[in-house]
Amino acid sequence: MNTTPSLNSSLDNNIEDYRLVALLSLIFVLIAIAINTFILILVWKTKPRLHTINHLLMCNTAFATIFYCATMKTNFAYVLFGQWDTSDISCLFRAYFAYSGVAGVIYSYLIQAISRFFFTVLSTKYRRLTSFKTHYILIICQWIVVFFVASPSILTNDINFVPHVFCWVPEYRTIDLAYTAFAYYILPVTLIVVIYIYIYVQIRKARVNATVATQNSQKRDLALLRRILIVLSIYLTGGVPAILFMLTSIRLIYMINLISPSVSMSIEKLCTVLLDREMYQVIKAKIGPVTRVTPFRTGMVLISNGQGQTNRDPRQRNI
């Protein structure tokens, strides 16, 4: 029995599926790069209003997103436009930097949580923890951890070059996929949730005997915490298909998993700009002051002259 035609047809379908996925992902990757580049330029140009620790960490997340998108853009180029480098070593390093980009984004949110912990819980006793120097050290440590966490992708022998296929851990390698889900999603997200729950509990406890000034500060902390959690939740939805694929092994879900991170990052960065009050006000001011036009009516005042007649007062008032 000759199965060659059916195998070729299946291979062609797989190639077309990957090309469609790559094209859709590339569109959202370019959108995410544009928004994140805009954030970096806006913060850099706006002194001193946006030169805060909060926006420093936001820029770190933006840089991590650009790094991830750049590595994905390279992978998409290989899938869409052919292969000018077919070596396994090159494929291995493309996978390594792609996984580093994924880890870089989620761990940047982890150090945002650590920063909130410093400001909310430890700032009274340890003022140095709220300095720019401490946060620069945090960012450096984050990237060291990121490149270390992604290192198993270099040590594995499972990532090999296959024409028109992404340089990822193969979908049938369940153990490697489980490590990816744990190291890049489950572990950092668990730490983030634990930190924010602890911060929330501490703020609620401190409100009992807090002064008016302290309560205002706590309200700002809670508002910032809510904003970060909203943006983080949007980003994390991009990893849901990966978890579902591990549980179901459905190929369609695996293909959706290749698109979802770029889609979620585009939406997440747009929400970052809209939800940050300072950044939104700066953008609004740069677009141009809005001239408020207030409609008014003119009223005529009638004045009696004592002879049953009335004269019109020429003055007009805004009512």
Number of C-alpha atoms within 10 A of each C-alpha: 3 6 7 9 9 10 11 11 11 12 12 13 12 14 17 15 16 20 21 16 19 25 18 17 23 23 14 21 25 17 20 25 23 14 20 26 16 14 22 17 11 16 20 15 12 12 10 9 12 17 13 13 17 14 19 20 20 22 21 20 23 25 21 23 27 22 20 24 26 18 21 27 20 14 22 25 18 22 24 19 10 12 14 7 11 14 12 15 14 14 21 23 17 21 24 23 22 25 25 25 27 23 26 29 23 23 25 26 22 21 21 24 22 18 21 22 20 20 18 19 15 15 15 12 9 11 11 14 17 19 13 13 11 12 21 15 10 18 19 11 12 18 18 12 16 23 17 11 19 23 16 15 23 17 11 12 11 14 21 21 19 14 13 23 20 25 25 21 20 14 14 10 11 15 10 17 19 15 14 21 17 15 16 24 20 16 13 19 20 12 14 22 14 13 17 19 12 14 22 18 11 14 19 11 11 14 14 9 9 13 11 10 9 13 16 12 13 19 14 12 18 18 12 17 17 14 16 18 17 16 20 20 14 18 23 18 16 19 19 17 20 25 19 14 20 19 10 11 15 12 11 11 17 19 18 17 20 22 21 22 24 27 22 22 29 24 17 22 25 17 15 23 18 14 17 14 12 14 20 14 13 15 14 12 11 9 9 8 8 8 6 6 6 6 7 9 9 10 13 12 14 12 11 11 9 7 6 6 9 12 10 10 11 10 9 11 11 9 8
